[in-house]
């Protein structure tokens, strides 16, 4: 006897697949999905997406490490345009938005591959990816033109960040093991599948063995570390108070600065004062007090005129280091009343605290009335301040022509010189940009009793590298943030590699076990996939779960016939069963 039992089709809800295909390709409906291989056109767009992600990853890393020099970047733009604006804010914000968007699309694409879904990037996303890529490329070209020297910080930063980047890359590659295993499990065996597995294994091995190529000065025993570098307050503590003011120098000493650094100019009546710029426009209210002379050289004003200018309101208004909000109202009131500081005032602050001074002296223009006597004005200021000349180091903006004119003070240079040149010029110390120094250079200078000061050092990671390299002192805009920074990396690498490989093996075994369970079925619960292939790229894929009811006290023999009858809104199945 044969009985026909109607069975109702039950669809499985796949929320994850719906989300992934809907956001990535705007394919929200089940019949719009496809398990066919992606077209060459979509593979090309996936390649563009990967390229955009890698470029943005580099771009984000560059701006993270370049944070040490944000103020230098804004200052260089100010010298070009004459207007002070914090250009790092729009760059950092747009970079963060673009990277988040591309990373999100990248994750969705990898999930597509893992789930065996066809890549089909929505046209709106294609426009977004292309716009982000072109914007990033134009940004890289622009920075190379305006700030090309800053690329050096990427290689320098790797001396500190390489161990962290290695662990981060290891985590990312390990996580990709889940996606690769899912892709292999959902696909039939093919040459491309084997290639994917081999490429993944190769990447995993490269990441695991990468530490063998690292050459980081901080990977050393604690006992071999030299004394912690002294911190020089570069123009005081310009993150806490306006640069080159008495308040800024006092704040630097409060934060533990061992020395003070300042930029010196000479007024028309022979008074040395502190000013970094050629003009007074950026750091004073000269545009209000002397609007007709706002573009004149700062040294062409007399001391009475300079002293009448406010040197603190610009700091509260422009907030060059994003620190004004953290200041108390009392501090803001003090800052708002600051005036231009004279060299005598600054040296007296250093003398009272028993600290030394590092001066960068700018010689006046040729038409200046003190052009021949500016060096005597500087010596007079040192004597008047009551500080020992041995505790004052000087350099000039024109070292070859004016260095010998500042007699009686220790001589330093901002140029990287050979030992022969150092001895010929009578130089006792060097003040070098961090991009011009190396571990070997520092060792050579110190071996010949030449002190080295590195500038600007505003981030703990850079301070840590220089400490491990043996630098005796650094010049910093942020003496308040530099702290002891040393990490132990040994053994962490090996442990991370072993854990990563173990996790990948566990993931592979789990995926294989899961697929073997899916291939074996329960006679009472059968999963069918009905695939209707068409000439177009739209593939109608249906996943059904057939629920068999008990027949004749639960005794059911093998199905002999399976036929499909369309019902009202459902696909109705009849199974011919024999007893």
Steps between C-alpha positions, in 0.01 A plus 500: 500500500627842403408824677585856394587735785505876413802677644536876546821683407663691787759768415799556725553863600861599433540837666880513459488426127218751449698772679824430313351480149259785565757755620775399257300448180145618583378141454245467776280229346581131506469446127754779429784307660735274315758234578658524156855625459538878488547661161835647396348846523399451864837342577663813359291717731599279792864561406435875497336470843804311636738760353299783657505324836878447495569859391269639767659272759839656419345848496343451843828366641689798359273752669508308827879515524515851348305626800843576645532778239146636456605845616799498265265419212266788586795734543640411157159571344487829690833603349355430155160662536551754778183377675498268799256209468508153649494304174551167676139491625325466159769258383472274804118507501468421128762226532314339791168510312647360179690224678193395701290483183753300298572267793128428539467413130813286523354298788174449308695384194694246706176370648366460145798283418464300821128437442555405136295794374567669169674839530277771359592844633215751483559789257474760780783325685706488180477878476589532869801269471630679192452845657678390819789351303550811284474730804763300687735497201468878462568538873817290477622705201427830679680396818797384297516848346452709817637270770712243320758473778237362735494161323815417699293470817331187363827306492613647831173407669534140387791466743244533777172383344629196309437259791149637550428494127622141490254395771219695331574341163511159664155555652360618164646206305376256765150647479510465122557128555130471589399665171743294293385178666137596434572573135680170451220312674226652282679439170571186307864403464668705227837644404392845617404358839843342537660831399302687767617257768863520388496879490350514849761259639777704339367824653471335840860376485630841390323671790623240749863532385495881460661566843824347371542808276433760770784725613355696792729676749246444776538123475776486756563395855395746769852511643642628171277807496675834536370778730162647412536799262455843649202695368552856374193725496486610136376859519388405849191281523304629197218250552422652841576869436589728205844420361800714594323668794600511868195291591597234245853469639372475857258226397785309335703509820197384698476199267860401571683654204875495555565792265319770302518571129403827331519690170668840530461813286645853549284814508606822328613642834716194580275300735510121441146357518341164432315442173490199269345664192636768276191711567283563806169407331452145628583537870401860580221750432719712272222508238290707744771715659719561193287391199718683246814320624364150555713353220822671611786297643463462876851634555403835340287593803648662810464333838233743624280417201560126537424510872165669434373197306294219651664160454234278658162560337609327179560178697149501646348577162690260271559221757801365303535180703131437591578554868311819588190310616704317762617827660333660799348846484785631715753365251311658212504837672877476545547398138285786374730756667834368371741731318803436281787370713850648492811282504598639840169391653531150361861457618406620848228234517759236405758638743262500798416134431867412447429394143688554174382667178517417130467807277436517126599854405371664182731764363316821397454604135774707329313831541465446876682765712642226729617277218865525609439495875227241552747246643615750763136567588458126559808477725383806694163332560674185631712705741202704617297186568769372738522154344835330443605507130595132534133418543399676178526325165442697182445442132416749227276497193812579292758267658786539253511881510394589852599210723838639597352835597329364811808459714508364852201268455488130421454442130252254348390426146171397337685326216622143494878540483799271480739478792760702308257789443392490864860534620582776250200712604544442872154353539424312821149377426252437218129574488356275230160417361398144588494405129871587468619272777567129516612264773850473351537878460405559862750241622776659289430852629482392862824304465670828399346698790253686279162541666189447285157655549217372280188703412199508488406209726135526605387136506602233756577242229761729339643586839531128572692435177745783571544386858592152381735655243689682776403861421594716803227765451193578290323826422124476543184709468338259746724441803185411697420191292840338470523210736712188540406269218655159454336177397607138529454335161707188528307175529176683420571449130560127528195450722283705262615295200428169671156615618414628152596175328305300759188713449521460120524121535203493739294714260582271206408190700175658619394602149577154365300337781208735445485430126517123559198528732309703242563237232355222718124531537227378731229299321239705681652839403641557152652824367458557129643774282311555177706705260352634177777615269435779254705672238501819706703557817188486720476151644191379682621306804251344740584325823223288639458283803259208451328387814363150474212404722467155645304254290352176636632525855824662390602214271620645170694329225714639226350764272435367155372815334535870560289741298438873517156660492458875518273617778359831611804699604693183589686227320315180597678167484343150485699192586383158393560261790459125495444280804 
